[in-house]
Amino acid sequence: MCFYHGGHEQFKDFFAQEDGVVFCNDVCSIMEVFGHEHNPYQWRLFNDSSKASLKVVLIHNGNRFPSVPLAYAVNMKESYENIWESLSMMNLSGSYVVI
């Protein structure tokens, strides 16, 4: 038996898609939904890539909270240009430490 949960409904307004990249367009609001204070000094950006995709998540400095997904792109490899493009889409280029 299969059924649709709809758990993503509360998050779909915080994400957009542009040029094959799905990204969070309102980090403050998504942190509010998770019940976290949006303080860029307590979170770090983590970029992960494989041969087929690029992912960007926020990781809490003390590992007290789960990671928050911010961007996902299929067929985009990790490069300075691609990472800068994804950060500029999210308006995060100077707010977080990138690891």
N, C-alpha and C positions, 0 to 999 in steps of 0.2 A: 504494500500500500504506500503510495507516495502522496505528499501534499506540499503545498507551498507555504513556507513560514512567513515571508515578508519582513524578516528582520532587518533588511537593508533600507526599508522605507524611511526611517528617521535620519539616515545618512545621505540619501541620494541628492538632496539639495546642496550638500557641501562639496560635491564633486562635479567636475566638468570634463569634457573631452575635446582635445584640439590637436590636430596633426598626429593622430595615433597615440597620444598620451592621455591617460586618464589621471587627473590630478585633483588634489584638494584645493578649492578656491577660497576657503574660509577656515583657517586653522584655529582661530579664536573660538568660533562656534562649535567646532567638532571637539575641542578640548572641554568646552562647557558641557556638552552632552555626556562625555566620559567622566565628568566630575573632577577634572584636573584644572589647576590654575595654569593659565598660559604664561609661563615665564621662560623665555628662550634660553636663559642661563642654566635651567634645570634639565634641558633636553638637548640631544645631539642628533644631527642628521646622519643617517647611515644609508649609503648607496650600495646596492648589491646588483651584480649583473651576471649574466650567463651568456652563452652563445646566442640565445634567442630573446632575452628580455632585460629590462632595466627596472629596478624597484628602488623606491626611496621611502624610508620610514623614519619616524622620530623614536629615539630610544631614551628612556629616562636615565639620568646620570647615576642614580642610586639603585637602579633596577627594581624599584618598588612598584612600578606600574607597567602594564604590558605596552608593547610598541604600538605606535599609531601609524597606519599606512597613509602615505601622502601622494605617491605617484606610482604608476605602473605603465610600462610601454613595451609592447611586443615588437620584435625586430628592431630594437634600438640597443646598441652596444654602449658600454661605459666608456665615455671619452669626455674631455673637458667641455667640449662644445655641447654635447647632449646633456650633461649634468647641469651646465649653466642655463641651458634652454629650459629644463624642467624646473629649476629653481626660480627662474624669472617668471615662468607661468604662474607659480605659486606666490610670487612676491616675497621670497625668503632669502634672497641672495646675500644679505648682510646680517641676518638675524640669528643664525645658529652656527655652531661649530660643526664642520663637516668631518666625519670620520670614515 
